């Protein structure tokens, strides 16, 4: 083999080697995909309509109230311009998982984090060879590499959120478990929430809720390193004042009396009220998407309490130091 026929070892060539070996004209061009934009025309592709905004969207409880055992994705991939599979936000997918009594559903997403909330029914899951029982109000989180089969003892509905769309976008596979499978029993979550609601000056707080966290996330204080979740109380006759954050919120209404709603808008006035809000009426077992960066306020003008569980990508946003959560100050009296 002559010197010119020897294989090239990446990183070991010098300019002298290139000239001596006669490689002129043999280099790849690699410029076909290069693009160039004047800064003001490309700095904000969302504002320019190039990158689609996350829509304010409702998903009714009728999606899971009847029918056979099935996974029902809350899919917004088309309006989001997301390719490769279903997505509720650019980074997250929420689904209703309906399991008839005696039925089963297998799940094994390419995700770093999975969260299941048992909206109704009871059953158990086989996760990587281990069994865990669950019932109404329980939360179960699973890490990367989890292969599960979920069984229902009675007709059940799970609310399932994971970050597979984010991994599809990045073009990666989740292989390392960053936390252990963790169950949050409903009775413990509700006891913690009750203690918060009974504390002195509780109604002076912007939110009455218990944040679910994991021991493996001492910096972000979130339920996984990507996902954030809380069990929230909206007391009778109260308004939770507007706030905003850069994480998307996939809100599930656990229970509510008629008349509860959320107002969403892009701006607040000097009095802390949302300008030209869009109203989203609540429905027990229904879900809706609150876009990142929008101001939103929850209203309960009724005489009974309501509960919700939002799931967000705020674990990731907190780690990136980009969550940017802000609160407005308004009256806490419910208004129609």
Secondary structure, DSSP 8 states (H G I E B T S, - for coil): --GGGS---TT---HHHHHHHT-TT-S----TT-----HHHHTTTTTTTSS-----EEE-GGGTSSSSSEEEE---HHHHT--SS--SSSS-EEEEEEE-TT-EEEE--S-SEEEEEEEEEEEEEEETTEEEEEETT-EEEEETT--EEEEEEEEEEEEEEE-HHHHHHHT----S--S--EEE-HHHHHHHHHHHHHSTTGGGSS-EEEEE--TT-TTT-SSSSS-EEEEEEE-TTEEEEEEE-SS-EEEEEEE--TT-EEEEES-B-TTS-BTT-EEEE--TT-EEEE-TT-EEEEEE-SSS-EEEEEEESHHHHHHTT----EE-----B---
